[in-house]
């Protein structure tokens, strides 16, 4: 994780401390001066900055011992440590690895943090940490998908403002996506429609799925199941609608054709000044700036 990704929202501090205390008291049986061991692939320096925030420093009864691990070996070492009975009290992992490791984790009971308080405190995305028997994780940082835009390209095309809604991309594509005499793309409104040269294709498509009306997954009989095939009482299957929207921008027969698999990767295409927009993570800002300066 980069330093930018360790964006700690201080309003979460009290709940994070409560979660740490729950684990410490459960495992150690003590009621004061407990030491909690945390493993993660966050740089030790960045984690120390988090621990030194005023909200966390208010509680003098909890001592935190952080052990930095390699992202490549974190899960393996965690499994081996648990087998030997020497695992950490808390582990920092990304949300996509949560349910893979869920059998190794102990849920925070709703009597300690109610489901209502959790939903009222944390961002909606963190609700994937909830289960029928408790809370399996607390959000520590967030790295959302954001829309970057090239101000110079927009100005030269007479676009006064960047787009704000998906349906505005059609007009923007007609104005910003250009082909040469041979029909080859020389500029693009945005990288959409392919997967091979769009690093965040899966994340972008997941975003479209949720915005179309499907949560992608859900609990059925206590187990996490796919819900992509459900229509949720909508006239058109949300998954089909999202897929049709995404792929149309790589269809050369469409007037808003903007992308194909022969182009360089989406981020480089954007920083080279050949794409007006780029869908990427907030943590990419520094890399985008550095590429733009070279």
DRENDO-1510 file (C-alpha; in Angstrom, 1 decimal, always signed):
<recs>
REC; n; res; u; v; w
REC; 1; UNK; +0.0; +0.0; +0.0 .
REC; 2; UNK; +1.3; +3.5; -0.8 .
REC; 3; UNK; +1.4; +6.3; +1.8 .
REC; 4; UNK; -1.5; +8.0; +0.0 .
REC; 5; UNK; -3.7; +5.0; +0.7 .
REC; 6; UNK; -3.3; +5.3; +4.4 .
REC; 7; UNK; -5.9; +8.0; +4.7 .
REC; 8; UNK; -7.2; +7.6; +8.2 .
REC; 9; UNK; -10.6; +9.2; +8.9 .
REC; 10; UNK; -10.4; +10.3; +12.5 .
REC; 11; UNK; -14.1; +9.9; +13.1 .
REC; 12; UNK; -13.4; +6.2; +12.8 .
REC; 13; UNK; -10.9; +6.3; +15.6 .
REC; 14; UNK; -13.2; +5.5; +18.6 .
REC; 15; UNK; -14.6; +2.5; +16.8 .
REC; 16; UNK; -11.2; +1.2; +15.7 .
REC; 17; UNK; -10.1; +1.4; +19.3 .
REC; 18; UNK; -13.2; -0.3; +20.5 .
REC; 19; UNK; -12.6; -3.1; +18.0 .
REC; 20; UNK; -9.0; -3.4; +19.2 .
REC; 21; UNK; -10.1; -3.6; +22.8 .
REC; 22; UNK; -12.7; -6.2; +22.0 .
REC; 23; UNK; -10.1; -8.5; +20.5 .
REC; 24; UNK; -7.5; -7.8; +23.3 .
REC; 25; UNK; -10.0; -8.5; +26.1 .
REC; 26; UNK; -11.3; -11.6; +24.4 .
REC; 27; UNK; -7.9; -13.1; +23.8 .
REC; 28; UNK; -6.1; -12.0; +27.0 .
REC; 29; UNK; -8.9; -11.8; +29.5 .
REC; 30; UNK; -7.4; -8.5; +31.0 .
REC; 31; UNK; -9.1; -5.3; +31.5 .
REC; 32; UNK; -6.2; -2.8; +31.5 .
REC; 33; UNK; -2.8; -2.2; +29.9 .
REC; 34; UNK; -3.3; -4.7; +27.2 .
REC; 35; UNK; -0.9; -5.1; +24.2 .
REC; 36; UNK; -2.3; -5.8; +20.8 .
REC; 37; UNK; -0.2; -7.3; +18.0 .
REC; 38; UNK; -1.1; -6.1; +14.5 .
REC; 39; UNK; +0.2; -7.5; +11.2 .
REC; 40; UNK; +0.0; -5.8; +7.8 .
REC; 41; UNK; +1.8; -4.8; +4.7 .
REC; 42; UNK; +1.4; -1.1; +5.5 .
REC; 43; UNK; +4.8; +0.6; +5.9 .
REC; 44; UNK; +5.8; +0.8; +9.6 .
REC; 45; UNK; +6.3; +4.6; +9.2 .
REC; 46; UNK; +2.8; +5.1; +7.8 .
REC; 47; UNK; +1.2; +3.0; +10.5 .
REC; 48; UNK; +3.1; +4.9; +13.2 .
REC; 49; UNK; +1.6; +8.1; +11.8 .
REC; 50; UNK; -1.8; +6.6; +12.2 .
REC; 51; UNK; -1.1; +5.6; +15.8 .
REC; 52; UNK; +0.1; +9.1; +16.7 .
REC; 53; UNK; -3.2; +10.7; +15.8 .
REC; 54; UNK; -4.8; +12.6; +18.8 .
REC; 55; UNK; -7.9; +10.4; +18.9 .
REC; 56; UNK; -5.9; +7.2; +19.3 .
REC; 57; UNK; -3.5; +8.7; +21.8 .
REC; 58; UNK; -6.3; +9.4; +24.2 .
REC; 59; UNK; -6.5; +5.8; +25.3 .
REC; 60; UNK; -3.4; +4.9; +27.4 .
REC; 61; UNK; -4.6; +1.4; +28.3 .
REC; 62; UNK; -3.9; -0.2; +24.9 .
REC; 63; UNK; -0.4; -0.7; +23.6 .
REC; 64; UNK; +0.0; -1.6; +19.9 .
REC; 65; UNK; +2.8; -3.7; +18.5 .
REC; 66; UNK; +2.9; -3.4; +14.7 .
REC; 67; UNK; +4.7; -6.0; +12.6 .
REC; 68; UNK; +5.3; -5.1; +8.9 .
REC; 69; UNK; +5.0; -8.0; +6.6 .
REC; 70; UNK; +5.5; -8.5; +2.8 .
REC; 71; UNK; +2.3; -8.3; +0.8 .
REC; 72; UNK; +3.4; -11.5; -1.0 .
REC; 73; UNK; +3.8; -13.6; +2.2 .
REC; 74; UNK; +1.4; -12.0; +4.6 .
REC; 75; UNK; -1.4; -14.5; +4.2 .
REC; 76; UNK; +0.9; -17.5; +4.3 .
REC; 77; UNK; +2.7; -16.3; +7.4 .
REC; 78; UNK; -0.7; -15.5; +9.0 .
REC; 79; UNK; -2.0; -19.1; +8.4 .
REC; 80; UNK; +1.2; -20.7; +9.7 .
REC; 81; UNK; +1.2; -18.5; +12.8 .
REC; 82; UNK; -2.4; -19.4; +13.6 .
REC; 83; UNK; -1.5; -23.1; +13.2 .
REC; 84; UNK; +1.2; -22.7; +15.8 .
REC; 85; UNK; -1.0; -20.7; +18.1 .
REC; 86; UNK; +1.1; -17.5; +17.8 .
REC; 87; UNK; -1.0; -15.4; +15.4 .
REC; 88; UNK; -1.6; -11.7; +15.7 .
REC; 89; UNK; -4.6; -10.1; +17.4 .
REC; 90; UNK; -5.4; -8.1; +14.3 .
REC; 91; UNK; -4.4; -8.2; +10.6 .
REC; 92; UNK; -4.6; -5.5; +8.0 .
REC; 93; UNK; -5.8; -7.0; +4.6 .
REC; 94; UNK; -7.5; -5.6; +1.5 .
REC; 95; UNK; -11.3; -6.2; +1.2 .
REC; 96; UNK; -10.9; -8.6; -1.6 .
REC; 97; UNK; -9.0; -11.0; +0.7 .
REC; 98; UNK; -11.4; -10.8; +3.6 .
REC; 99; UNK; -13.8; -13.6; +2.8 .
REC; 100; UNK; -11.0; -15.9; +1.8 .
REC; 101; UNK; -9.5; -15.5; +5.3 .
REC; 102; UNK; -12.9; -15.3; +7.1 .
REC; 103; UNK; -12.7; -18.8; +8.7 .
REC; 104; UNK; -9.5; -17.7; +10.4 .
REC; 105; UNK; -11.0; -14.6; +11.9 .
REC; 106; UNK; -13.2; -13.9; +15.0 .
REC; 107; UNK; -16.2; -11.7; +14.5 .
REC; 108; UNK; -16.8; -8.6; +16.7 .
REC; 109; UNK; -20.3; -9.4; +18.2 .
REC; 110; UNK; -23.1; -6.9; +17.5 .
REC; 111; UNK; -23.5; -6.5; +21.3 .
REC; 112; UNK; -20.1; -4.6; +21.2 .
REC; 113; UNK; -20.8; -2.6; +18.0 .
REC; 114; UNK; -24.4; -2.7; +16.7 .
REC; 115; UNK; -25.1; -3.1; +13.1 .
REC; 116; UNK; -27.0; +0.2; +13.1 .
REC; 117; UNK; -24.0; +2.1; +14.7 .
REC; 118; UNK; -21.6; +0.5; +12.2 .
REC; 119; UNK; -23.7; +1.6; +9.2 .
REC; 120; UNK; -24.2; +5.1; +10.6 .
REC; 121; UNK; -20.4; +5.5; +11.1 .
REC; 122; UNK; -18.6; +3.9; +8.2 .
REC; 123; UNK; -18.9; +4.3; +4.4 .
REC; 124; UNK; -21.4; +2.0; +2.7 .
REC; 125; UNK; -18.8; -0.1; +1.0 .
REC; 126; UNK; -17.7; -1.4; +4.5 .
REC; 127; UNK; -21.0; -3.2; +4.9 .
REC; 128; UNK; -19.4; -6.1; +3.1 .
REC; 129; UNK; -17.6; -6.8; +6.5 .
REC; 130; UNK; -20.9; -7.6; +8.1 .
REC; 131; UNK; -22.2; -11.1; +8.6 .
REC; 132; UNK; -25.1; -12.7; +10.5 .
REC; 133; UNK; -23.0; -13.3; +13.6 .
REC; 134; UNK; -21.0; -10.1; +13.7 .
REC; 135; UNK; -18.5; -7.8; +12.1 .
REC; 136; UNK; -15.4; -9.3; +10.6 .
REC; 137; UNK; -13.4; -6.1; +9.9 .
REC; 138; UNK; -13.3; -2.4; +10.5 .
REC; 139; UNK; -12.4; +0.0; +7.6 .
REC; 140; UNK; -9.0; +1.6; +8.1 .
REC; 141; UNK; -8.5; +3.3; +4.7 .
REC; 142; UNK; -10.3; +3.9; +1.5 .
REC; 143; UNK; -9.0; +4.2; -2.1 .
REC; 144; UNK; -12.0; +5.0; -4.3 .
REC; 145; UNK; -12.2; +5.1; -8.1 .
REC; 146; UNK; -12.2; +8.7; -9.3 .
REC; 147; UNK; -12.5; +10.3; -12.7 .
REC; 148; UNK; -9.3; +12.2; -13.8 .
REC; 149; UNK; -9.6; +14.6; -16.7 .
REC; 150; UNK; -7.2; +16.5; -19.0 .
REC; 151; UNK; -8.1; +20.1; -18.8 .
REC; 152; UNK; -6.1; +21.1; -21.8 .
REC; 153; UNK; -7.8; +18.6; -24.0 .
REC; 154; UNK; -11.3; +19.6; -22.8 .
REC; 155; UNK; -10.5; +23.3; -23.4 .
REC; 156; UNK; -9.2; +22.7; -26.9 .
REC; 157; UNK; -12.3; +20.8; -27.7 .
REC; 158; UNK; -14.6; +23.5; -26.4 .
REC; 159; UNK; -15.7; +21.5; -23.4 .
REC; 160; UNK; -16.1; +24.0; -20.5 .
REC; 161; UNK; -16.8; +21.4; -17.8 .
REC; 162; UNK; -15.9; +17.8; -17.3 .
REC; 163; UNK; -18.7; +15.2; -17.4 .
REC; 164; UNK; -20.6; +14.5; -14.2 .
REC; 165; UNK; -22.9; +11.7; -15.4 .
REC; 166; UNK; -22.5; +8.6; -17.5 .
REC; 167; UNK; -25.0; +9.7; -20.1 .
REC; 168; UNK; -22.9; +12.8; -20.8 .
REC; 169; UNK; -20.1; +10.6; -22.2 .
REC; 170; UNK; -21.9; +10.0; -25.5 .
REC; 171; UNK; -21.7; +13.7; -26.5 .
REC; 172; UNK; -18.1; +13.9; -25.1 .
REC; 173; UNK; -17.1; +10.9; -27.1 .
REC; 174; UNK; -18.4; +12.3; -30.4 .
REC; 175; UNK; -16.3; +15.5; -29.7 .
REC; 176; UNK; -13.1; +14.0; -28.1 .
REC; 177; UNK; -12.6; +10.6; -29.8 .
REC; 178; UNK; -10.9; +11.1; -33.1 .
REC; 179; UNK; -9.9; +8.7; -36.0 .
REC; 180; UNK; -7.4; +9.2; -38.8 .
REC; 181; UNK; -8.1; +8.7; -42.5 .
REC; 182; UNK; -7.6; +4.9; -42.1 .
REC; 183; UNK; -10.1; +4.7; -39.2 .
REC; 184; UNK; -7.5; +4.3; -36.5 .
REC; 185; UNK; -8.1; +6.0; -33.2 .
REC; 186; UNK; -5.8; +8.9; -32.5 .
REC; 187; UNK; -7.5; +10.2; -29.4 .
REC; 188; UNK; -10.0; +8.9; -27.0 .
REC; 189; UNK; -12.6; +10.2; -24.6 .
REC; 190; UNK; -11.9; +7.4; -22.1 .
REC; 191; UNK; -10.6; +3.8; -21.9 .
REC; 192; UNK; -13.8; +1.7; -21.8 .
REC; 193; UNK; -14.8; -1.5; -23.4 .
REC; 194; UNK; -11.8; -3.7; -23.1 .
REC; 195; UNK; -9.9; -5.5; -20.3 .
REC; 196; UNK; -6.4; -6.3; -21.6 .
REC; 197; UNK; -5.1; -2.7; -21.7 .
REC; 198; UNK; -7.4; -1.3; -19.0 .
REC; 199; UNK; -5.7; -2.1; -15.6 .
REC; 200; UNK; -8.9; -1.4; -13.6 .
REC; 201; UNK; -11.4; -3.0; -16.0 .
REC; 202; UNK; -12.8; -5.3; -13.3 .
REC; 203; UNK; -13.2; -2.5; -10.9 .
REC; 204; UNK; -14.9; -0.2; -13.4 .
REC; 205; UNK; -17.2; -2.9; -14.5 .
REC; 206; UNK; -18.1; -3.7; -10.9 .
REC; 207; UNK; -18.9; +0.0; -10.4 .
REC; 208; UNK; -21.2; -0.1; -13.4 .
REC; 209; UNK; -22.9; -3.3; -12.1 .
REC; 210; UNK; -23.7; -1.7; -8.8 .
REC; 211; UNK; -24.9; +1.6; -10.4 .
REC; 212; UNK; -27.1; -0.5; -12.7 .
REC; 213; UNK; -28.8; -2.0; -9.7 .
REC; 214; UNK; -27.1; -5.2; -8.7 .
REC; 215; UNK; -25.0; -5.6; -5.5 .
REC; 216; UNK; -23.0; -8.4; -7.3 .
REC; 217; UNK; -23.0; -10.6; -4.2 .
REC; 218; UNK; -25.3; -11.2; -1.3 .
REC; 219; UNK; -25.9; -13.6; +1.6 .
REC; 220; UNK; -28.2; -16.5; +0.9 .
REC; 221; UNK; -28.7; -19.0; +3.8 .
REC; 222; UNK; -25.7; -17.4; +5.6 .
REC; 223; UNK; -23.4; -17.9; +2.6 .
REC; 224; UNK; -22.1; -15.3; +0.2 .
REC; 225; UNK; -23.5; -15.9; -3.3 .
REC; 226; UNK; -23.4; -14.3; -6.7 .
REC; 227; UNK; -26.4; -12.2; -7.6 .
REC; 228; UNK; -25.4; -11.1; -11.0 .
REC; 229; UNK; -28.1; -13.3; -12.7 .
REC; 230; UNK; -30.9; -11.6; -10.7 .
REC; 231; UNK; -33.0; -8.8; -12.2 .
REC; 232; UNK; -34.3; -7.3; -8.9 .
REC; 233; UNK; -37.7; -6.6; -10.4 .
REC; 234; UNK; -36.1; -4.3; -13.1 .
REC; 235; UNK; -37.3; -4.6; -16.7 .
REC; 236; UNK; -33.7; -5.3; -17.9 .
REC; 237; UNK; -31.2; -7.5; -16.2 .
REC; 238; UNK; -28.8; -4.9; -14.5 .
REC; 239; UNK; -25.7; -7.0; -15.3 .
REC; 240; UNK; -26.7; -7.1; -19.0 .
REC; 241; UNK; -27.3; -3.4; -19.0 .
REC; 242; UNK; -23.9; -2.7; -17.5 .
REC; 243; UNK; -22.1; -5.0; -19.9 .
REC; 244; UNK; -23.8; -3.5; -22.9 .
REC; 245; UNK; -22.8; +0.0; -21.8 .
REC; 246; UNK; -19.2; -0.9; -21.1 .
REC; 247; UNK; -18.5; -2.8; -24.3 .
REC; 248; UNK; -20.1; -0.4; -26.7 .
REC; 249; UNK; -17.1; +2.0; -26.5 .
REC; 250; UNK; -14.9; -0.7; -28.1 .
REC; 251; UNK; -17.4; -1.3; -31.0 .
REC; 252; UNK; -16.0; +0.3; -34.2 .
REC; 253; UNK; -19.4; +0.5; -35.7 .
REC; 254; UNK; -20.6; +3.0; -33.0 .
REC; 255; UNK; -20.3; +6.7; -33.4 .
REC; 256; UNK; -18.8; +6.9; -29.9 .
REC; 257; UNK; -16.2; +4.2; -30.5 .
REC; 258; UNK; -13.3; +5.2; -28.3 .
REC; 259; UNK; -11.0; +2.3; -27.4 .
REC; 260; UNK; -9.5; -0.9; -28.7 .
REC; 261; UNK; -7.0; -3.5; -27.5 .
REC; 262; UNK; -4.2; -2.4; -29.8 .
REC; 263; UNK; -3.7; +0.9; -27.8 .
REC; 264; UNK; -1.2; +1.3; -25.0 .
REC; 265; UNK; -2.4; +0.9; -21.4 .
REC; 266; UNK; -5.1; +3.3; -20.2 .
REC; 267; UNK; -3.0; +5.2; -17.7 .
REC; 268; UNK; -0.1; +5.8; -20.1 .
REC; 269; UNK; -2.6; +6.8; -22.9 .
REC; 270; UNK; -4.0; +9.4; -20.5 .
REC; 271; UNK; -0.7; +10.8; -19.3 .
REC; 272; UNK; +0.5; +11.0; -22.9 .
REC; 273; UNK; -2.4; +13.4; -23.6 .
REC; 274; UNK; -4.3; +11.0; -25.9 .
REC; 275; UNK; -7.3; +10.4; -23.6 .
REC; 276; UNK; -9.5; +13.1; -22.1 .
REC; 277; UNK; -10.5; +11.1; -19.1 .
REC; 278; UNK; -9.1; +8.3; -17.0 .
REC; 279; UNK; -10.9; +6.1; -14.4 .
REC; 280; UNK; -8.4; +5.2; -11.7 .
REC; 281; UNK; -7.8; +5.0; -8.0 .
REC; 282; UNK; -7.2; +8.1; -5.9 .
REC; 283; UNK; -3.9; +6.7; -4.8 .
REC; 284; UNK; -2.7; +7.0; -8.4 .
REC; 285; UNK; -2.6; +10.8; -8.3 .
REC; 286; UNK; +1.1; +11.0; -7.4 .
REC; 287; UNK; +2.0; +8.6; -10.2 .
REC; 288; UNK; -0.1; +10.5; -12.7 .
REC; 289; UNK; +1.6; +13.8; -11.8 .
REC; 290; UNK; +5.0; +12.2; -12.0 .
REC; 291; UNK; +4.3; +10.8; -15.5 .
REC; 292; UNK; +2.9; +14.1; -16.7 .
REC; 293; UNK; +6.1; +15.9; -15.6 .
REC; 294; UNK; +8.4; +13.5; -17.5 .
</recs>
